[in-house]
Amino acid sequence: MARPPLPVGTAGETRIYATPAGFRAMCKVRDYDGVVRTVERRGRTKQQARNRLREAVRDRVRADADSSLRPDTKIADLTEAWFLEISDLDRSSTTLEAYRYHLDRHVIPALGGLRIREATVSRVDRFVKSVKANHGSSAAKINRTVLSGMFGLAARHEALTHNPARDIARIQSTSTSARALTLVEAQDLRAKIAANPQAVEWDLPDLTDMMLATGLRIGEAAALVWDAVDLDAGTVEVRATVVRLRGRGLVIKPRPKSKHGWRTLVLPSWAVEMLRRRRPADFRPDETAFPAPLGTLRDPSNTAGHLRKVFDAAGYPWVTSHVYRKTVATLMDEAGLSARAAADQLGHAKVSMTQDIYMGRRVASTGAAAVLEQIVLLPGGGGKSVG
C-alpha cells in the first residue's frame, strides 16, 4: 500500500546530520502547490540546526505558494502590492494621492528595507510616533491607516500572523473646535472684505459671500458651474470639488469630498442677487462661477493663502475658510434648526445611521436660507435682521 502524502503545508520527519562545521537539519515540506520539497538549515549544535529548520518551515508555510507576499518579502514591495490593490477600488483620487505621498515620503524610507516578518509592533509604534513628532498628529493617523491596510494585506496572504499596526498606541491630538463668527462679526468681516482693494483684485468678496451663504468648502465653491445654478428657484447644486492631482494639475472632481456632499441648497435672496449680477449674459453652462482672477480654474490652496492675508488685514487672524462653515451651522443651531438640517447643509456624512437610511440627503430646503438672510440687508427690505 502506497504511503499517504503529507498534508498540504506540513513537514515530514526531521533528520539531523553532523558536518565539519556543526550540524545540518533536513525535512520534506509539501508546499501549497502540492509539490514536496526539501528544506534544510545548519547550526553549530543539533538544537540550533533543529530550531532554524523549524523557523524556516514556519515562515514557509505561512505564505501561499500562489502569493508573491511572503514573510521575507520587503516592506517596500508590500507597499506597492497594497497600493495596486486599493487603486482598483472605488477610492477618491485625492485619497489615493494622499496615500501615495505618505508611502513615498515616510513609509518606504523608514521601513521599506525591512522584511514583512520584521514588522513588529514596537517597530511600527516607534515609526508612527516619529511621524507624529516631526509632522503632526494628522500625518501620523494617515500613516497608521496606510500601515494597517498594508499589513492587513500581508496577514491575508499569511505572510504575517497578525496586523501589528492594530496594536500600536493611540494617537492623541490636541486640536480644538473651530470658533464661529457671531452675526455682528460676520457682517463686519463681510464689509471689510468688500472694501479691501486686494481682496477685490483676487475676486474674494463674492466668493466669501457664497461660502457664507451656503457653508461650501473652497473647492466646492470653485467647482460651481453655471449649469448648477438655478436663479429662478434660488438654488445651487453642489456636485463637484476642485482638487490638484499629481501630473494633472487642477481638475474638477465630479464628486465632492464624500458622496454625502452631493446636495442641492436653497440660497438666501442676497446670494441670488449676487449670482444674478455676476453671471455674464453669454455664460457657458460648464463655465465656473468663481474662477481665478485670470479666468482659470481657482486653486483652493492659493485661495486659502489669499484669504489668510485678507482675514489678517481685516483684524480676524483666527478666521479660516472652515470658520465660515462653522458659522453657518451655528446660526442654524441658534435659530432652532436640527442637526440633521445642518448636516445636509454642509454635506457631512451622517448624524445617525437611522437618519441616514430613512431621511433623504438631497434636500433642497434645509432652512438655512431664511436664517442667512440676516447677514445682508438688501435695499427695499429684501433682508430683515433677526439679531
PAPA-306183 format. One record per residue (C-alpha): residue number from 1; residue in one letter; z, y, x. Coordinates in pm, 1 decimal, m for minus. Example, Ala and Ser with C-alpha at 12.3 -4.5 7.8 and 13.67 -1.06 7.14 Angstrom:
2
i = 1&aa = a&up = 780.0&north = m450.0&east = 1230.0
i = 2&aa = s&up = 714.0&north = m106.0&east = 1367.0
// end
This chain:
387
i = 1&aa = m&up = 0.0&north = 0.0&east = 0.0
i = 2&aa = a&up = m101.4&north = 339.8&east = 143.2
i = 3&aa = r&up = 172.3&north = 581.6&east = 243.1
i = 4&aa = p&up = 205.4&north = 862.7&east = m15.7
i = 5&aa = p&up = 100.5&north = 1205.7&east = 116.1
i = 6&aa = l&up = 352.5&north = 1478.7&east = 194.2
i = 7&aa = p&up = 414.6&north = 1715.0&east = m94.3
i = 8&aa = v&up = 225.8&north = 2042.0&east = m51.3
i = 9&aa = g&up = 424.9&north = 2291.6&east = 155.4
i = 10&aa = t&up = 663.6&north = 2037.5&east = 307.6
i = 11&aa = a&up = 718.1&north = 1899.8&east = 656.8
i = 12&aa = g&up = 748.1&north = 1542.4&east = 777.5
i = 13&aa = e&up = 990.0&north = 1388.2&east = 1026.2
i = 14&aa = t&up = 1074.3&north = 1591.5&east = 1335.7
i = 15&aa = r&up = 1005.1&north = 1433.7&east = 1676.4
i = 16&aa = i&up = 1151.5&north = 1575.4&east = 1996.4
i = 17&aa = y&up = 1022.2&north = 1505.2&east = 2346.5
i = 18&aa = a&up = 1156.6&north = 1603.8&east = 2687.3
i = 19&aa = t&up = 934.3&north = 1826.5&east = 2901.7
i = 20&aa = p&up = 971.7&north = 1960.9&east = 3258.0
i = 21&aa = a&up = 1075.8&north = 2298.4&east = 3110.2
i = 22&aa = g&up = 1305.3&north = 2164.3&east = 2836.5
i = 23&aa = f&up = 1212.8&north = 2004.5&east = 2503.1
i = 24&aa = r&up = 925.8&north = 2006.0&east = 2255.6
i = 25&aa = a&up = 984.0&north = 1958.8&east = 1881.3
i = 26&aa = m&up = 691.7&north = 1849.8&east = 1659.9
i = 27&aa = c&up = 629.1&north = 1764.1&east = 1297.4
i = 28&aa = k&up = 350.0&north = 1732.7&east = 1043.8
i = 29&aa = v&up = 317.5&north = 2001.3&east = 775.4
i = 30&aa = r&up = 99.6&north = 1974.1&east = 467.5
i = 31&aa = d&up = m31.8&north = 2326.5&east = 407.2
i = 32&aa = y&up = m119.8&north = 2476.5&east = 70.3
i = 33&aa = d&up = m484.2&north = 2382.8&east = 117.1
i = 34&aa = g&up = m376.9&north = 2015.9&east = 125.5
i = 35&aa = v&up = m455.4&north = 1971.6&east = 494.7
i = 36&aa = v&up = m189.8&north = 1813.9&east = 717.3
i = 37&aa = r&up = m143.5&north = 1996.7&east = 1047.8
i = 38&aa = t&up = 83.1&north = 1951.2&east = 1347.2
i = 39&aa = v&up = 333.4&north = 2223.8&east = 1422.0
i = 40&aa = e&up = 533.4&north = 2235.4&east = 1745.0
i = 41&aa = r&up = 784.4&north = 2461.5&east = 1914.6
i = 42&aa = r&up = 956.9&north = 2444.0&east = 2253.7
i = 43&aa = g&up = 1308.3&north = 2526.8&east = 2373.9
i = 44&aa = r&up = 1542.3&north = 2486.1&east = 2666.9
i = 45&aa = t&up = 1759.1&north = 2248.0&east = 2463.3
i = 46&aa = k&up = 1691.4&north = 1997.7&east = 2188.5
i = 47&aa = q&up = 1874.0&north = 2212.7&east = 1934.4
i = 48&aa = q&up = 1684.7&north = 2527.4&east = 2032.7
i = 49&aa = a&up = 1349.9&north = 2347.6&east = 2003.5
i = 50&aa = r&up = 1452.6&north = 2199.2&east = 1666.8
i = 51&aa = n&up = 1567.4&north = 2538.4&east = 1530.1
i = 52&aa = r&up = 1249.6&north = 2711.7&east = 1642.3
i = 53&aa = l&up = 1042.8&north = 2443.9&east = 1471.8
i = 54&aa = r&up = 1242.3&north = 2483.9&east = 1151.3
i = 55&aa = e&up = 1183.3&north = 2861.0&east = 1157.3
i = 56&aa = a&up = 811.3&north = 2810.1&east = 1217.0
i = 57&aa = v&up = 787.2&north = 2570.5&east = 921.9
i = 58&aa = r&up = 990.5&north = 2806.8&east = 704.1
i = 59&aa = d&up = 766.5&north = 3105.0&east = 778.5
i = 60&aa = r&up = 453.9&north = 2891.8&east = 747.7
i = 61&aa = v&up = 523.1&north = 2757.6&east = 401.8
i = 62&aa = r&up = 626.6&north = 3098.0&east = 263.6
i = 63&aa = a&up = 269.9&north = 3219.3&east = 270.1
i = 64&aa = d&up = m0.4&north = 3063.0&east = 56.9
i = 65&aa = a&up = m292.3&north = 2949.4&east = 272.3
i = 66&aa = d&up = m526.4&north = 3142.4&east = 39.7
i = 67&aa = s&up = m343.7&north = 3467.8&east = 116.3
i = 68&aa = s&up = m409.4&north = 3694.9&east = 408.9
i = 69&aa = l&up = m47.6&north = 3811.6&east = 393.7
i = 70&aa = r&up = 192.4&north = 3604.8&east = 598.5
i = 71&aa = p&up = 533.8&north = 3669.9&east = 749.7
i = 72&aa = d&up = 363.1&north = 3751.9&east = 1081.5
i = 73&aa = t&up = 118.8&north = 3997.6&east = 923.0
i = 74&aa = k&up = 168.1&north = 4351.3&east = 1049.6
i = 75&aa = i&up = 304.4&north = 4604.8&east = 802.1
i = 76&aa = a&up = 5.9&north = 4828.5&east = 881.1
i = 77&aa = d&up = m219.5&north = 4555.1&east = 736.4
i = 78&aa = l&up = 14.5&north = 4515.8&east = 438.6
i = 79&aa = t&up = m20.0&north = 4888.0&east = 359.9
i = 80&aa = e&up = m398.0&north = 4856.5&east = 338.9
i = 81&aa = a&up = m379.2&north = 4545.0&east = 119.6
i = 82&aa = w&up = m138.1&north = 4718.1&east = m117.5
i = 83&aa = f&up = m338.3&north = 5040.8&east = m133.6
i = 84&aa = l&up = m655.2&north = 4843.4&east = m206.9
i = 85&aa = e&up = m475.4&north = 4665.8&east = m490.9
i = 86&aa = i&up = m342.5&north = 4980.9&east = m657.9
i = 87&aa = s&up = m675.4&north = 5159.4&east = m612.8
i = 88&aa = d&up = m822.9&north = 4911.2&east = m860.1
i = 89&aa = l&up = m559.9&north = 5001.6&east = m1121.4
i = 90&aa = d&up = m561.4&north = 5293.0&east = m1364.7
i = 91&aa = r&up = m376.2&north = 5528.9&east = m1132.9
i = 92&aa = s&up = m414.3&north = 5904.3&east = m1122.9
i = 93&aa = s&up = m632.1&north = 6029.1&east = m838.5
i = 94&aa = t&up = m357.2&north = 6270.0&east = m737.8
i = 95&aa = t&up = m104.5&north = 5984.1&east = m729.4
i = 96&aa = l&up = m333.8&north = 5783.4&east = m502.4
i = 97&aa = e&up = m378.9&north = 6090.5&east = m281.6
i = 98&aa = a&up = m1.2&north = 6128.4&east = m251.3
i = 99&aa = y&up = 49.3&north = 5760.3&east = m169.1
i = 100&aa = r&up = m228.8&north = 5767.1&east = 91.7
i = 101&aa = y&up = m78.5&north = 6077.1&east = 250.3
i = 102&aa = h&up = 266.8&north = 5922.8&east = 289.1
i = 103&aa = l&up = 126.4&north = 5592.7&east = 414.0
i = 104&aa = d&up = m68.6&north = 5767.5&east = 687.9
i = 105&aa = r&up = 191.3&north = 6033.3&east = 767.2
i = 106&aa = h&up = 515.0&north = 5832.2&east = 752.6
i = 107&aa = v&up = 499.9&north = 5458.7&east = 679.0
i = 108&aa = i&up = 233.5&north = 5342.1&east = 924.2
i = 109&aa = p&up = 354.5&north = 5549.4&east = 1224.1
i = 110&aa = a&up = 716.3&north = 5436.5&east = 1175.8
i = 111&aa = l&up = 681.8&north = 5076.4&east = 1052.7
i = 112&aa = g&up = 317.8&north = 4975.5&east = 1094.3
i = 113&aa = g&up = 371.9&north = 4783.7&east = 1420.9
i = 114&aa = l&up = 641.1&north = 4558.7&east = 1272.5
i = 115&aa = r&up = 572.3&north = 4219.2&east = 1118.2
i = 116&aa = i&up = 644.3&north = 4168.1&east = 749.4
i = 117&aa = r&up = 928.5&north = 3927.8&east = 832.4
i = 118&aa = e&up = 1088.9&north = 4203.6&east = 1040.8
i = 119&aa = a&up = 1120.0&north = 4437.7&east = 740.6
i = 120&aa = t&up = 1494.4&north = 4407.9&east = 694.8
i = 121&aa = v&up = 1696.7&north = 4613.5&east = 450.4
i = 122&aa = s&up = 1864.1&north = 4802.0&east = 736.8
i = 123&aa = r&up = 1529.6&north = 4896.7&east = 897.3
i = 124&aa = v&up = 1382.2&north = 5014.4&east = 569.5
i = 125&aa = d&up = 1700.2&north = 5203.8&east = 484.3
i = 126&aa = r&up = 1701.3&north = 5383.2&east = 820.8
i = 127&aa = f&up = 1337.4&north = 5480.0&east = 775.4
i = 128&aa = v&up = 1388.8&north = 5628.4&east = 428.0
i = 129&aa = k&up = 1697.8&north = 5818.4&east = 542.6
i = 130&aa = s&up = 1496.1&north = 5958.8&east = 833.3
i = 131&aa = v&up = 1224.9&north = 6078.2&east = 594.5
i = 132&aa = k&up = 1488.2&north = 6245.4&east = 376.1
i = 133&aa = a&up = 1648.5&north = 6419.6&east = 676.3
i = 134&aa = n&up = 1317.0&north = 6550.6&east = 806.7
i = 135&aa = h&up = 1110.5&north = 6604.0&east = 491.8
i = 136&aa = g&up = 1349.2&north = 6616.4&east = 195.9
i = 137&aa = s&up = 1456.5&north = 6400.3&east = m97.7
i = 138&aa = s&up = 1123.8&north = 6421.8&east = m278.5
i = 139&aa = a&up = 930.6&north = 6276.5&east = 16.8
i = 140&aa = a&up = 1196.5&north = 6007.9&east = 63.3
i = 141&aa = k&up = 1165.3&north = 5898.9&east = m300.7
i = 142&aa = i&up = 787.1&north = 5872.2&east = m277.8
i = 143&aa = n&up = 815.2&north = 5667.1&east = 41.4
i = 144&aa = r&up = 1066.2&north = 5435.5&east = m122.8
i = 145&aa = t&up = 826.0&north = 5386.7&east = m414.4
i = 146&aa = v&up = 543.8&north = 5308.5&east = m171.8
i = 147&aa = l&up = 756.8&north = 5062.3&east = 26.2
i = 148&aa = s&up = 878.8&north = 4890.6&east = m288.8
i = 149&aa = g&up = 520.5&north = 4835.8&east = m400.1
i = 150&aa = m&up = 413.8&north = 4708.7&east = m57.3
i = 151&aa = f&up = 699.9&north = 4463.2&east = m12.7
i = 152&aa = g&up = 669.3&north = 4355.6&east = m375.0
i = 153&aa = l&up = 313.6&north = 4250.1&east = m294.3
i = 154&aa = a&up = 437.0&north = 4065.6&east = 16.0
i = 155&aa = a&up = 700.6&north = 3885.4&east = m191.2
i = 156&aa = r&up = 440.0&north = 3780.4&east = m448.9
i = 157&aa = h&up = 240.8&north = 3625.8&east = m167.0
i = 158&aa = e&up = 559.3&north = 3455.4&east = m39.4
i = 159&aa = a&up = 545.7&north = 3641.4&east = 290.2
i = 160&aa = l&up = 898.8&north = 3765.5&east = 206.0
i = 161&aa = t&up = 1178.3&north = 3603.3&east = 10.4
i = 162&aa = h&up = 1286.8&north = 3936.1&east = m142.3
i = 163&aa = n&up = 1190.9&north = 4302.3&east = m157.3
i = 164&aa = p&up = 1403.3&north = 4492.9&east = 99.8
i = 165&aa = a&up = 1317.2&north = 4833.0&east = m48.4
i = 166&aa = r&up = 1516.8&north = 4745.2&east = m360.7
i = 167&aa = d&up = 1844.1&north = 4712.0&east = m170.0
i = 168&aa = i&up = 1845.8&north = 5039.8&east = 23.1
i = 169&aa = a&up = 2090.2&north = 5320.4&east = m53.2
i = 170&aa = r&up = 2021.8&north = 5556.4&east = m340.5
i = 171&aa = i&up = 1852.8&north = 5883.6&east = m255.6
i = 172&aa = q&up = 2071.3&north = 6169.0&east = m367.3
i = 173&aa = s&up = 1909.6&north = 6504.3&east = m439.5
i = 174&aa = t&up = 2078.5&north = 6841.0&east = m473.6
i = 175&aa = s&up = 1814.3&north = 7006.7&east = m688.7
i = 176&aa = t&up = 1934.5&north = 7238.7&east = m963.1
i = 177&aa = s&up = 1779.3&north = 7302.2&east = m1300.7
i = 178&aa = a&up = 1541.4&north = 7596.5&east = m1328.3
i = 179&aa = r&up = 1665.0&north = 7919.2&east = m1480.5
i = 180&aa = a&up = 1473.5&north = 8060.8&east = m1775.5
i = 181&aa = l&up = 1372.7&north = 8419.3&east = m1836.2
i = 182&aa = t&up = 1554.9&north = 8596.2&east = m2114.6
i = 183&aa = l&up = 1343.0&north = 8771.5&east = m2376.4
i = 184&aa = v&up = 1408.4&north = 9110.8&east = m2213.9
i = 185&aa = e&up = 1325.7&north = 8971.6&east = m1867.7
i = 186&aa = a&up = 1003.8&north = 8812.5&east = m1995.2
i = 187&aa = q&up = 891.3&north = 9141.1&east = m2145.9
i = 188&aa = d&up = 987.5&north = 9335.6&east = m1831.5
i = 189&aa = l&up = 816.3&north = 9093.6&east = m1591.3
i = 190&aa = r&up = 502.4&north = 9087.6&east = m1802.0
i = 191&aa = a&up = 481.4&north = 9468.8&east = m1791.9
i = 192&aa = k&up = 535.2&north = 9481.3&east = m1416.3
i = 193&aa = i&up = 264.2&north = 9221.8&east = m1351.3
i = 194&aa = a&up = 18.7&north = 9417.4&east = m1566.4
i = 195&aa = a&up = 96.8&north = 9734.9&east = m1368.1
i = 196&aa = n&up = 63.0&north = 9570.7&east = m1024.5
i = 197&aa = p&up = m281.4&north = 9651.9&east = m871.1
i = 198&aa = q&up = m271.2&north = 9343.6&east = m650.3
i = 199&aa = a&up = m190.5&north = 9121.2&east = m948.7
i = 200&aa = v&up = m482.2&north = 9277.1&east = m1137.9
i = 201&aa = e&up = m712.8&north = 9214.3&east = m840.4
i = 202&aa = w&up = m603.3&north = 8848.7&east = m837.8
i = 203&aa = d&up = m655.3&north = 8833.9&east = m1218.7
i = 204&aa = l&up = m295.8&north = 8728.4&east = m1280.5
i = 205&aa = p&up = m188.9&north = 8934.4&east = m1587.3
i = 206&aa = d&up = m400.0&north = 8731.1&east = m1833.5
i = 207&aa = l&up = m323.4&north = 8402.5&east = m1657.7
i = 208&aa = t&up = 51.9&north = 8458.3&east = m1671.3
i = 209&aa = d&up = 21.2&north = 8570.8&east = m2032.7
i = 210&aa = m&up = m147.1&north = 8239.1&east = m2109.7
i = 211&aa = m&up = 127.8&north = 8047.1&east = m1932.4
i = 212&aa = l&up = 396.7&north = 8243.9&east = m2114.7
i = 213&aa = a&up = 222.6&north = 8193.2&east = m2448.4
i = 214&aa = t&up = 190.8&north = 7816.7&east = m2409.0
i = 215&aa = g&up = 405.7&north = 7674.9&east = m2127.1
i = 216&aa = l&up = 94.6&north = 7548.4&east = m1946.9
i = 217&aa = r&up = 109.5&north = 7448.2&east = m1583.2
i = 218&aa = i&up = m106.1&north = 7649.7&east = m1341.6
i = 219&aa = g&up = m351.5&north = 7360.9&east = m1304.9
i = 220&aa = e&up = m380.7&north = 7318.3&east = m1682.1
i = 221&aa = a&up = m449.7&north = 7687.9&east = m1733.8
i = 222&aa = a&up = m704.4&north = 7687.4&east = m1450.6
i = 223&aa = a&up = m887.8&north = 7392.1&east = m1610.2
i = 224&aa = l&up = m905.9&north = 7550.5&east = m1956.5
i = 225&aa = v&up = m1270.4&north = 7586.0&east = m2062.1
i = 226&aa = w&up = m1400.3&north = 7799.5&east = m2347.5
i = 227&aa = d&up = m1504.9&north = 7488.9&east = m2538.7
i = 228&aa = a&up = m1133.0&north = 7403.8&east = m2567.1
i = 229&aa = v&up = m1050.1&north = 7741.2&east = m2722.1
i = 230&aa = d&up = m1078.4&north = 7793.4&east = m3099.1
i = 231&aa = l&up = m1018.6&north = 8163.6&east = m3159.7
i = 232&aa = d&up = m1063.9&north = 8133.6&east = m3535.7
i = 233&aa = a&up = m795.5&north = 7866.1&east = m3562.6
i = 234&aa = g&up = m588.7&north = 8026.8&east = m3286.5
i = 235&aa = t&up = m555.1&north = 7704.3&east = m3086.7
i = 236&aa = v&up = m627.6&north = 7566.1&east = m2740.5
i = 237&aa = e&up = m678.3&north = 7204.9&east = m2644.9
i = 238&aa = v&up = m515.2&north = 7103.9&east = m2316.2
i = 239&aa = r&up = m740.6&north = 6829.2&east = m2188.9
i = 240&aa = a&up = m757.6&north = 6859.9&east = m1809.5
i = 241&aa = t&up = m598.5&north = 6997.1&east = m1493.7
i = 242&aa = v&up = m729.8&north = 7127.8&east = m1161.6
i = 243&aa = v&up = m641.5&north = 6922.5&east = m851.8
i = 244&aa = r&up = m751.2&north = 6915.4&east = m489.6
i = 245&aa = l&up = m880.5&north = 6578.0&east = m367.5
i = 246&aa = r&up = m940.0&north = 6476.7&east = m9.3
i = 247&aa = g&up = m1305.6&north = 6502.7&east = 81.7
i = 248&aa = r&up = m1396.9&north = 6660.2&east = m253.5
i = 249&aa = g&up = m1203.3&north = 6984.0&east = m271.9
i = 250&aa = l&up = m1103.5&north = 7135.2&east = m605.8
i = 251&aa = v&up = m1202.8&north = 6933.1&east = m912.2
i = 252&aa = i&up = m1117.1&north = 6930.9&east = m1280.7
i = 253&aa = k&up = m938.7&north = 6605.8&east = m1356.2
i = 254&aa = p&up = m1017.5&north = 6510.4&east = m1717.6
i = 255&aa = r&up = m659.7&north = 6415.3&east = m1799.0
i = 256&aa = p&up = m360.3&north = 6646.2&east = m1740.2
i = 257&aa = k&up = m54.1&north = 6537.7&east = m1542.1
i = 258&aa = s&up = 7.1&north = 6244.4&east = m1777.7
i = 259&aa = k&up = m159.5&north = 6100.3&east = m2088.3
i = 260&aa = h&up = 100.0&north = 6283.4&east = m2296.0
i = 261&aa = g&up = m29.1&north = 6613.5&east = m2157.1
i = 262&aa = w&up = m346.4&north = 6595.9&east = m2367.1
i = 263&aa = r&up = m245.4&north = 6814.5&east = m2659.9
i = 264&aa = t&up = m355.7&north = 7093.0&east = m2892.9
i = 265&aa = l&up = m138.9&north = 7404.4&east = m2916.6
i = 266&aa = v&up = m118.6&north = 7695.8&east = m3160.5
i = 267&aa = l&up = m127.7&north = 8035.3&east = m2987.9
i = 268&aa = p&up = 73.0&north = 8347.1&east = m3070.9
i = 269&aa = s&up = m155.4&north = 8620.5&east = m3203.3
i = 270&aa = w&up = m128.4&north = 8834.4&east = m2889.0
i = 271&aa = a&up = m260.2&north = 8545.4&east = m2679.0
i = 272&aa = v&up = m550.6&north = 8500.5&east = m2919.4
i = 273&aa = e&up = m636.3&north = 8868.8&east = m2882.1
i = 274&aa = m&up = m617.1&north = 8839.7&east = m2503.5
i = 275&aa = l&up = m860.9&north = 8546.8&east = m2505.2
i = 276&aa = r&up = m1090.6&north = 8722.9&east = m2751.3
i = 277&aa = r&up = m1105.5&north = 9025.0&east = m2521.3
i = 278&aa = r&up = m1150.6&north = 8808.8&east = m2215.4
i = 279&aa = r&up = m1427.1&north = 8580.0&east = m2340.3
i = 280&aa = p&up = m1773.5&north = 8708.7&east = m2239.9
i = 281&aa = a&up = m2047.1&north = 8734.2&east = m2502.6
i = 282&aa = d&up = m2270.1&north = 8494.8&east = m2308.0
i = 283&aa = f&up = m1997.5&north = 8243.4&east = m2221.3
i = 284&aa = r&up = m2084.5&north = 7881.0&east = m2149.1
i = 285&aa = p&up = m1876.5&north = 7611.1&east = m2324.1
i = 286&aa = d&up = m1794.4&north = 7444.3&east = m1990.2
i = 287&aa = e&up = m1703.4&north = 7774.3&east = m1819.0
i = 288&aa = t&up = m1336.3&north = 7809.3&east = m1725.5
i = 289&aa = a&up = m1141.3&north = 8084.5&east = m1896.9
i = 290&aa = f&up = m930.4&north = 8167.0&east = m1590.2
i = 291&aa = p&up = m1143.4&north = 8124.1&east = m1277.2
i = 292&aa = a&up = m1056.6&north = 8258.8&east = m932.9
i = 293&aa = p&up = m1141.8&north = 8628.4&east = m875.3
i = 294&aa = l&up = m1473.6&north = 8530.6&east = m713.3
i = 295&aa = g&up = m1568.8&north = 8316.8&east = m1012.7
i = 296&aa = t&up = m1498.7&north = 7979.1&east = m854.3
i = 297&aa = l&up = m1250.4&north = 7719.4&east = m972.8
i = 298&aa = r&up = m897.9&north = 7855.2&east = m941.2
i = 299&aa = d&up = m681.2&north = 7681.6&east = m677.5
i = 300&aa = p&up = m330.7&north = 7612.3&east = m819.8
i = 301&aa = s&up = m177.5&north = 7619.5&east = m471.8
i = 302&aa = n&up = m329.2&north = 7955.8&east = m380.2
i = 303&aa = t&up = m237.6&north = 8092.0&east = m722.6
i = 304&aa = a&up = 124.2&north = 7984.6&east = m674.9
i = 305&aa = g&up = 124.8&north = 8174.3&east = m346.1
i = 306&aa = h&up = m13.7&north = 8486.0&east = m511.6
i = 307&aa = l&up = 240.8&north = 8458.3&east = m791.7
i = 308&aa = r&up = 518.3&north = 8433.5&east = m535.9
i = 309&aa = k&up = 418.7&north = 8773.7&east = m392.8
i = 310&aa = v&up = 382.7&north = 8929.6&east = m737.7
i = 311&aa = f&up = 718.8&north = 8797.0&east = m859.3
i = 312&aa = d&up = 889.6&north = 8924.9&east = m543.4
i = 313&aa = a&up = 730.8&north = 9268.7&east = m584.5
i = 314&aa = a&up = 848.8&north = 9280.2&east = m947.9
i = 315&aa = g&up = 1208.1&north = 9209.0&east = m843.2
i = 316&aa = y&up = 1211.4&north = 8847.6&east = m962.9
i = 317&aa = p&up = 1234.5&north = 8641.6&east = m641.1
i = 318&aa = w&up = 1384.2&north = 8343.9&east = m825.4
i = 319&aa = v&up = 1092.4&north = 8307.6&east = m1067.9
i = 320&aa = t&up = 823.0&north = 8041.1&east = m1019.1
i = 321&aa = s&up = 547.9&north = 7924.5&east = m1249.6
i = 322&aa = h&up = 781.5&north = 7647.8&east = m1365.4
i = 323&aa = v&up = 1022.4&north = 7912.4&east = m1495.3
i = 324&aa = y&up = 755.1&north = 8007.9&east = m1749.9
i = 325&aa = r&up = 764.8&north = 7653.1&east = m1889.3
i = 326&aa = k&up = 1143.5&north = 7662.5&east = m1891.8
i = 327&aa = t&up = 1132.4&north = 7996.7&east = m2073.2
i = 328&aa = v&up = 904.3&north = 7863.3&east = m2346.0
i = 329&aa = a&up = 1132.2&north = 7562.0&east = m2401.1
i = 330&aa = t&up = 1445.5&north = 7779.8&east = m2400.3
i = 331&aa = l&up = 1307.1&north = 8030.1&east = m2653.0
i = 332&aa = m&up = 1207.6&north = 7739.6&east = m2877.2
i = 333&aa = d&up = 1554.8&north = 7588.8&east = m2847.3
i = 334&aa = e&up = 1724.5&north = 7920.7&east = m2923.4
i = 335&aa = a&up = 1506.7&north = 7952.5&east = m3233.9
i = 336&aa = g&up = 1633.1&north = 7616.3&east = m3356.6
i = 337&aa = l&up = 1318.0&north = 7414.1&east = m3290.3
i = 338&aa = s&up = 1363.7&north = 7048.9&east = m3198.6
i = 339&aa = a&up = 1346.8&north = 6884.5&east = m2857.7
i = 340&aa = r&up = 1053.0&north = 6685.0&east = m2996.5
i = 341&aa = a&up = 863.2&north = 7007.7&east = m3059.8
i = 342&aa = a&up = 942.0&north = 7136.5&east = m2709.9
i = 343&aa = a&up = 825.1&north = 6808.6&east = m2554.2
i = 344&aa = d&up = 499.0&north = 6828.2&east = m2749.2
i = 345&aa = q&up = 451.8&north = 7190.5&east = m2648.4
i = 346&aa = l&up = 498.6&north = 7124.7&east = m2277.4
i = 347&aa = g&up = 327.1&north = 6785.4&east = m2266.9
i = 348&aa = h&up = 633.4&north = 6594.8&east = m2149.5
i = 349&aa = a&up = 618.1&north = 6216.8&east = m2153.1
i = 350&aa = k&up = 884.6&north = 6130.6&east = m2410.7
i = 351&aa = v&up = 1201.7&north = 6237.1&east = m2586.0
i = 352&aa = s&up = 1285.0&north = 5887.3&east = m2701.1
i = 353&aa = m&up = 1099.1&north = 5562.1&east = m2747.3
i = 354&aa = t&up = 1122.5&north = 5584.1&east = m3126.9
i = 355&aa = q&up = 982.3&north = 5934.9&east = m3138.6
i = 356&aa = d&up = 700.5&north = 5845.2&east = m2901.3
i = 357&aa = i&up = 594.2&north = 5546.5&east = m3109.8
i = 358&aa = y&up = 631.9&north = 5688.6&east = m3458.1
i = 359&aa = m&up = 559.2&north = 6057.4&east = m3413.3
i = 360&aa = g&up = 219.3&north = 6192.0&east = m3315.6
i = 361&aa = r&up = 187.6&north = 6377.7&east = m2987.5
i = 362&aa = r&up = m127.5&north = 6580.4&east = m3052.2
i = 363&aa = v&up = 40.1&north = 6813.3&east = m3297.3
i = 364&aa = a&up = m138.0&north = 7147.7&east = m3328.2
i = 365&aa = s&up = 165.8&north = 7330.8&east = m3464.3
i = 366&aa = t&up = 496.1&north = 7294.7&east = m3279.6
i = 367&aa = g&up = 644.9&north = 7622.1&east = m3398.0
i = 368&aa = a&up = 615.5&north = 7781.2&east = m3053.7
i = 369&aa = a&up = 351.4&north = 8033.7&east = m3156.3
i = 370&aa = a&up = 580.6&north = 8208.6&east = m3404.5
i = 371&aa = v&up = 866.5&north = 8213.1&east = m3153.2
i = 372&aa = l&up = 648.1&north = 8353.9&east = m2874.9
i = 373&aa = e&up = 511.3&north = 8634.8&east = m3092.2
i = 374&aa = q&up = 815.7&north = 8839.0&east = m2990.3
i = 375&aa = i&up = 701.1&north = 8871.7&east = m2628.0
i = 376&aa = v&up = 428.7&north = 9124.5&east = m2711.7
i = 377&aa = l&up = 435.8&north = 9381.8&east = m2988.3
i = 378&aa = l&up = 76.7&north = 9437.2&east = m3095.8
i = 379&aa = p&up = m39.1&north = 9775.6&east = m3233.7
i = 380&aa = g&up = m6.2&north = 9787.7&east = m3609.7
i = 381&aa = g&up = 283.8&north = 9541.9&east = m3625.0
i = 382&aa = g&up = 94.9&north = 9235.1&east = m3504.2
i = 383&aa = g&up = 415.3&north = 9104.5&east = m3349.6
i = 384&aa = k&up = 773.8&north = 9152.7&east = m3456.5
i = 385&aa = s&up = 1070.3&north = 9129.9&east = m3226.1
i = 386&aa = v&up = 1338.3&north = 8881.3&east = m3328.6
i = 387&aa = g&up = 1565.3&north = 8970.0&east = m3038.2
// end
